[in-house]
Amino acid sequence: MHDHGWKFVETTKLGDGFSFHPNLSKWLTELTQLPQNIEISVFEANCGEVNCPVEEVKLTWNEGQSEDKLRLGRGKEKILKQDVYLSWKKKIGN
């Protein structure tokens, strides 16, 4: 067994967009109703071993007193609108 530890990528305000993906901010805004000035931290897990294709992105933010997160099962540059949609629907239980 080996570790797929989370690696910090960046922190940005939702309205400023993400350096690694041109549409992710727009998709999150459409689905989540998060404010444009909320800071979102991005973490990535990537195994790197030949027989281990794990790639995952975790977005975290604080709204009020609690931390919230969204996990996407794809590498950060490869995220699709459908990934965001399905992850958000799973998160909110719809």
N, C-alpha and C positions, 0 to 999 in steps of 0.2 A: 504494500500500500504506500502511496506517496501523497504529498500535500499539494493541493490546488490553491494555495494561499492567495488572498486578495492583494493586488498591487494598486496603489493610488495612481490615478491618471491626472485628474484636474478637478478644480472647483470653479464653477462659473455661475453667473446669474442666468436664470432661464431665458430672459429676454436678450441676453448677449449671445446666445447660441453656444454650440460645442465646437471646439477646434477640430475634432476628428470626424464630424458628421454634419453636412449642410442642412439636413431636414429634421433632425431629432428634436430640436427645440420647438419647432412648429407643430410636430405631431403630439408632443407632450402637452403643449398649450391647448390644442384642440380637444384632447381627451380628458385632461385632468382638472382643468380650471385652476391650476396653481397660479399664483401671482407672478408677473414677469420679473419681479425683483427678488424672488426666492433663490437662495444659493443652493446649488445641487453639486454634490461631490460624486465623482465617478471613480469606480474601482473595477479592475478587470482581473479575471482568473483565466490563466492559460497554462495548460499542463506542459506543452512543449515536447513531450515524448511521442515517438512515432506511433505507438499503439494507443494513444490517449488523445482523442480529438476534442477534449473539453475546452470550450471557449464560452465565457459568460461575462456579462457586464452587470454591475450593481450600481444603481443610482440611489443616493440617500439625500434627504433634506429634513429640516426641522420646521414643523408647523406647530406653533404654540410650544408646549412643554415636551412634546414627544418627537422622536425621530421616526421617519417613515422611509420606506425603500421600495424600489421596483427592480426586479431581476429580469434580465433579458438573456435568453440562451443563444447568443450569437456574439461573435467578435465585434468590437465597437465600430469598426468601419463598415461592417456588413449588415448592420441593423436595418430591418425593413419596417415599413409602417404596420404591417400585419403583426410583427413581433411585439411592437409597442401596444397595439390594440389588444392582442390576446393576453399579454402580461397584465395590463391594466384591468381587463375584465376579470381575470382570475383573482387579482388582488382585491377587487371590490365585491367579488362574489356574484357577478352576473354572467 
